[in-house]
Amino acid sequence: MVGENWFSIAAAKMNWASARQKTIAENVANADTPGFVGRDVHSFESFLDAAHDPTRESPEVAAATNSWGGSFDGNKVVLEEQMVLSNQAASSFQLAARLYRKGHDLIGIAVSSK
């Protein structure tokens, strides 16, 4: 039970970070689109809170609330901000993947020592 919970949380974090990275990529792709408002996924905590909802497969995406500014044509995407967010999402994914791998290694050690 504990191992299953550990792996499911790590897998959920990787799913959340992937969805965030995809959303950030869409923001960057629309950085020159007049009037485009950048988007972001809801927090990982809210994604975990809603994990019991069987209709929800991925994190919710909404308009980004905190932006570094915008351009005169109404575009609210700042590439520097998106690169920072992208780095945060990549770091979150890598950490979850490492924890998942370490959990797998621990189970392997436990099984092989018996």
C-alpha positions in Angstrom: 0.0 0.0 0.0 2.7 2.5 0.9 4.7 1.7 -2.2 1.7 2.0 -4.4 1.0 5.5 -2.9 4.6 6.5 -3.4 4.6 5.5 -7.1 1.2 7.0 -7.8 2.3 10.4 -6.4 5.5 10.3 -8.3 3.6 9.3 -11.5 1.1 12.1 -10.9 3.9 14.6 -10.5 5.4 13.6 -13.8 2.0 13.8 -15.5 1.5 17.3 -14.0 4.9 18.5 -15.0 4.4 17.1 -18.6 1.1 19.0 -18.9 2.7 22.2 -17.6 5.6 21.8 -20.1 3.1 21.4 -22.9 1.2 24.5 -21.9 4.4 26.5 -21.7 5.4 25.3 -25.2 2.0 26.5 -26.5 2.6 29.9 -24.8 6.0 30.2 -26.5 4.5 29.2 -29.8 2.0 32.0 -29.5 4.4 34.7 -28.2 3.9 36.8 -31.3 0.1 36.3 -31.6 -1.7 39.6 -30.9 -4.0 39.5 -27.9 -2.8 36.0 -26.8 -3.0 35.5 -23.0 -0.5 32.9 -21.6 -1.9 29.9 -19.8 -0.6 27.7 -17.0 -1.8 24.6 -15.2 -3.3 24.7 -11.8 -1.0 23.8 -8.9 0.1 20.2 -8.3 -1.7 20.3 -4.9 -5.1 21.0 -6.6 -4.3 18.3 -9.2 -3.8 15.8 -6.3 -7.0 17.0 -4.5 -9.0 16.3 -7.7 -7.3 12.9 -8.3 -10.4 11.1 -7.1 -12.4 12.5 -10.0 -12.5 9.8 -12.6 -13.3 12.2 -15.4 -10.1 14.2 -14.9 -7.1 12.8 -16.8 -4.9 15.8 -16.8 -4.4 19.0 -14.8 -6.7 21.9 -15.5 -5.3 24.7 -17.6 -6.4 28.4 -17.1 -5.2 31.8 -18.0 -2.0 32.7 -16.2 -2.6 35.1 -13.4 0.8 36.4 -12.7 2.7 37.7 -15.7 5.8 39.8 -16.1 4.0 42.1 -18.5 3.1 42.1 -22.1 3.4 43.9 -25.4 1.5 46.7 -27.0 -0.5 44.4 -29.2 -2.1 42.8 -26.1 0.0 39.7 -26.0 0.7 38.7 -22.4 3.5 36.1 -23.0 7.0 37.1 -21.9 9.6 34.6 -23.2 11.9 35.1 -20.3 9.1 34.2 -17.9 8.2 31.1 -19.9 11.8 29.9 -19.9 11.9 30.2 -16.0 8.6 28.3 -15.8 9.9 25.7 -18.3 12.9 25.1 -16.1 10.8 24.7 -13.0 8.6 22.1 -14.8 11.6 20.2 -16.1 13.1 20.2 -12.6 9.8 18.9 -11.1 9.7 16.1 -13.7 13.3 15.1 -13.1 12.9 15.0 -9.4 9.7 12.9 -9.6 11.4 10.5 -12.1 14.4 10.1 -9.8 12.2 9.4 -6.8 10.2 6.9 -8.8 13.5 5.2 -9.9 14.8 5.1 -6.3 11.6 3.5 -5.1 11.9 0.9 -7.8 15.6 0.3 -6.8 14.5 -0.2 -3.1 11.9 -2.7 -4.1 14.5 -4.6 -6.2 16.9 -4.6 -3.2 14.2 -5.9 -0.9 13.2 -8.7 -3.3 16.8 -9.8 -4.1 17.8 -9.9 -0.4 15.3 -12.6 0.5 
